Amino acid sequence: KNHKTAMADNNNNSNSNNFNINEHTFEIPSDKINSNDDLQNFLESETYKRYLEYLEQLNSAIIGKKLDVECTVSPIIEKIMKILNTLEEWLEMFPPIQQPMRYGNKAFRNYFDHVQENGEELMNEILPEEYSAASPELTSYLVNSLGNKTRIDYGTGHETCFVAWMWCLEILGLTNQDDHCALVFKVFSPYIDLMRKIQSRYFLEPAGSHGVWSLDDYQFLPFYFGSGQLCEQSRIKPIHIHNQDYLEEFSGVYMYFSCIKFIHRVIIFL
């Protein structure tokens, strides 16, 4: 997705210190990167710099930690976890339909429409009343993190939409540095699990034939956060991702191994 984070463009920090909701006009995200020049402008922008800083802050919070580590779960994190559970429950309302194509089960469009129609209601469960004006903008990021309705595909741009959504919550001051560990382990990781269910259920086509460096057709950030998890330990070596026993032992606590295990499952299934 070539979405622009409107709130970030009007705020000079990745936190909420200088954000004044009364002085901000929210807008529905729209495509802004339509040429190489647009891309270069984005890569040189303050928004891009602060987005990378946010990713680095999240990664720093989980260095050397396993998914089952005890971390602070604030009320806002609990509400976000509930939203993810709801998105998963809604899958049962839209079973895959019988069709000849391998990729792109059209039932995904019905699921997507349902999320889009009810997205603001979900968003209002976590937004304070005084932030209700932000609901349409944030809802767009959340909905579009699930994939593309028209193409019935999913890729790293949709994954980025989800992290942009998380970042917007931080800009608003609803989350802070104390939530970073939980945002990765209790929010982002379950989001990846949800997307794997959606990918498998509706056969979402990869949004790009080779993924990021041909590493994974669907995801990128689980490898980034997963490598952070594997820092400060000496038992696991790079070669161990090819060891089935290691995959079984560590896929439940390390995102990197979970990614590799999912890739193996998808290849076998296809």
C-alpha positions in Angstrom: 0.0 0.0 0.0 1.3 3.4 -0.9 -0.6 5.1 1.9 0.4 8.4 3.5 0.2 8.6 7.3 -1.5 11.9 7.6 -1.1 12.2 11.4 2.6 11.6 11.2 3.0 14.2 8.4 1.6 16.8 10.8 3.4 15.8 13.9 7.2 16.2 14.5 7.6 13.3 16.9 6.8 9.6 16.8 5.1 10.0 20.2 2.3 12.3 21.2 4.2 15.0 23.0 3.5 17.7 20.4 0.2 16.3 19.0 -2.8 18.5 19.6 -6.0 16.9 18.3 -7.8 20.2 18.3 -5.4 21.6 15.8 -5.4 18.6 13.5 -7.6 17.7 10.6 -7.9 13.9 10.1 -8.2 12.5 6.5 -8.7 9.1 4.9 -5.3 7.8 3.8 -4.9 7.8 0.0 -2.2 6.6 -2.5 0.7 9.1 -2.5 3.5 7.1 -4.1 2.8 6.8 -7.8 6.2 7.3 -9.4 9.9 6.9 -8.6 10.1 10.6 -7.7 7.3 10.1 -5.2 9.1 7.2 -3.7 12.3 9.1 -3.4 10.5 12.0 -1.8 9.0 9.6 0.7 12.4 8.0 1.5 13.8 11.4 2.2 10.9 12.6 4.3 10.7 13.1 8.1 7.7 10.7 8.2 9.8 7.9 6.8 12.6 8.6 9.3 10.2 8.6 12.2 8.5 5.5 11.0 11.9 3.7 11.0 12.6 5.1 14.5 9.3 3.6 15.7 10.2 0.2 14.3 13.6 0.4 16.0 11.9 1.3 19.3 9.6 -1.7 19.0 12.5 -4.0 18.2 14.6 -2.7 21.1 11.8 -3.7 23.4 11.9 -7.4 22.5 15.7 -7.9 22.1 16.5 -11.4 23.5 13.0 -12.1 24.6 10.7 -15.0 23.8 7.0 -14.6 22.8 5.9 -16.1 26.2 7.9 -13.5 28.2 5.8 -11.6 30.8 5.2 -8.1 29.6 2.9 -5.3 30.7 -0.5 -5.5 29.2 -2.3 -2.2 29.6 -6.0 -1.7 29.1 -5.5 -0.3 25.6 -3.5 -3.5 24.6 -6.3 -5.6 26.0 -8.8 -3.8 23.8 -6.6 -4.2 20.7 -6.3 -7.9 21.5 -10.1 -8.1 21.7 -10.4 -6.5 18.2 -8.0 -9.1 16.7 -10.0 -11.9 18.3 -13.2 -10.4 16.8 -11.6 -10.2 13.3 -10.7 -13.9 13.7 -14.2 -14.8 14.8 -15.7 -13.1 11.8 -13.9 -15.5 9.5 -16.4 -18.2 10.4 -19.2 -16.1 9.0 -17.7 -16.3 5.5 -16.6 -19.8 4.5 -14.6 -20.2 1.3 -16.7 -20.8 -1.8 -16.2 -23.5 -4.4 -14.4 -22.1 -7.4 -11.9 -23.4 -10.0 -9.1 -20.9 -9.3 -6.3 -21.9 -6.9 -5.6 -18.3 -5.6 -8.1 -15.7 -4.6 -11.2 -17.2 -3.0 -14.0 -14.6 -3.6 -15.4 -15.2 -0.2 -12.6 -12.9 1.0 -14.4 -10.0 -0.5 -17.4 -10.6 1.7 -15.2 -10.9 4.8 -13.4 -7.7 3.8 -16.7 -5.8 3.2 -17.9 -6.9 6.7 -14.8 -5.6 8.3 -15.0 -2.4 6.4 -18.7 -1.9 7.4 -18.0 -2.5 11.0 -14.5 -1.2 11.3 -15.3 2.2 12.9 -17.4 0.4 15.5 -14.3 -1.6 16.4 -12.2 1.5 16.4 -14.5 3.3 18.7 -14.0 0.6 21.3 -10.4 1.7 21.8 -10.6 5.4 21.0 -11.6 7.9 23.7 -14.7 9.9 22.8 -12.6 13.1 22.3 -10.6 11.2 19.6 -13.6 10.0 17.7 -12.7 12.2 14.7 -9.6 10.0 14.2 -11.8 6.9 13.7 -12.2 7.0 9.9 -8.5 7.5 9.3 -7.4 4.8 11.7 -10.1 2.4 10.5 -8.7 2.7 6.9 -5.3 1.5 8.1 -6.7 -1.4 10.0 -9.1 -2.6 7.2 -6.4 -2.3 4.6 -3.9 -4.3 6.7 -6.0 -7.4 5.8 -5.2 -7.4 2.1 -6.6 -6.1 -1.1 -10.3 -6.7 -1.8 -10.1 -6.3 -5.6 -7.0 -8.4 -6.3 -7.6 -10.7 -3.3 -3.9 -10.5 -2.4 -1.7 -9.7 0.5 1.9 -8.5 1.0 4.3 -6.5 3.0 2.5 -3.2 2.2 -0.6 -4.5 4.0 1.6 -5.5 6.9 3.0 -2.0 6.9 -0.6 -0.6 7.1 -1.0 -2.5 10.4 2.2 -1.1 11.9 1.1 2.4 10.6 -2.1 1.8 12.5 -0.1 0.9 15.7 2.0 4.0 15.2 -1.0 6.3 14.9 -2.2 5.0 18.2 1.1 6.1 19.7 1.0 9.5 18.0 -2.4 10.0 19.7 -0.9 9.1 23.0 -3.0 6.0 23.5 0.1 3.8 23.7 3.6 4.6 24.8 7.1 3.1 25.3 5.9 0.9 28.2 3.6 -0.9 25.7 6.2 -1.7 23.1 6.9 -5.2 24.2 3.2 -6.0 24.3 2.6 -4.3 21.0 5.0 -6.7 19.3 4.2 -9.9 21.2 0.5 -9.4 22.1 -0.6 -7.4 19.1 1.7 -7.7 16.0 2.4 -11.4 16.4 -1.3 -12.3 16.8 -2.0 -10.1 13.7 0.5 -12.2 11.8 -1.2 -15.4 13.0 -4.6 -13.9 11.9 -3.2 -13.1 8.5 -1.8 -16.6 8.1 -5.3 -18.0 8.8 -6.7 -15.6 6.2 -4.0 -16.4 3.6 -4.7 -20.1 4.1 -8.5 -19.9 4.2 -8.9 -17.6 1.1 -5.7 -18.4 -0.8 -4.7 -14.7 -0.9 -2.2 -14.3 -3.7 1.2 -12.8 -2.8 1.2 -9.1 -3.6 4.5 -9.5 -5.5 5.9 -12.5 -7.2 9.1 -12.8 -5.1 8.3 -11.0 -1.8 11.0 -9.1 0.0 14.3 -10.4 -1.4 12.5 -13.7 -2.1 12.5 -14.4 1.6 8.8 -14.6 2.1 5.9 -13.9 -0.3 3.8 -12.4 2.4 5.7 -11.0 5.4 8.9 -9.0 6.3 8.7 -7.6 9.8 8.4 -10.9 11.6 11.9 -11.6 10.3 13.1 -8.2 11.7 11.5 -8.6 15.1 12.3 -12.3 15.1 16.0 -11.6 14.5 15.8 -9.2 17.4 14.4 -12.0 19.6 17.3 -14.2 18.7 20.0 -11.7 19.9 21.8 -12.3 23.1 21.6 -16.1 22.9 24.2 -18.6 21.7 22.4 -21.9 21.2 20.5 -21.2 18.0 22.6 -20.7 14.8 21.4 -19.6 11.3 21.7 -23.1 10.0 19.1 -24.3 12.5 16.2 -22.9 10.5 16.7 -26.0 8.3 16.4 -28.3 11.2 12.8 -29.7 11.7 13.3 -30.4 15.4 14.3 -26.8 16.0 11.3 -25.5 14.0 9.0 -27.6 16.2 10.7 -26.6 19.4 11.1 -22.8 18.8 8.3 -21.8 16.4 6.0 -21.1 19.4 8.4 -18.7 21.0 10.5 -17.1 18.2 8.8 -15.3 15.3 11.6 -16.1 13.0 11.1 -19.8 13.4 7.4 -19.4 13.1 7.9 -17.7 9.7 10.1 -20.5 8.4 7.6 -23.2 9.7 4.7 -21.4 7.9 6.7 -21.2 4.7 7.3 -25.0 4.8 3.6 -25.6 5.4 2.5 -23.4 2.5 5.0 -25.0 0.1 3.9 -28.5 1.1 0.2 -27.5 0.8 0.7 -26.0 -2.7 
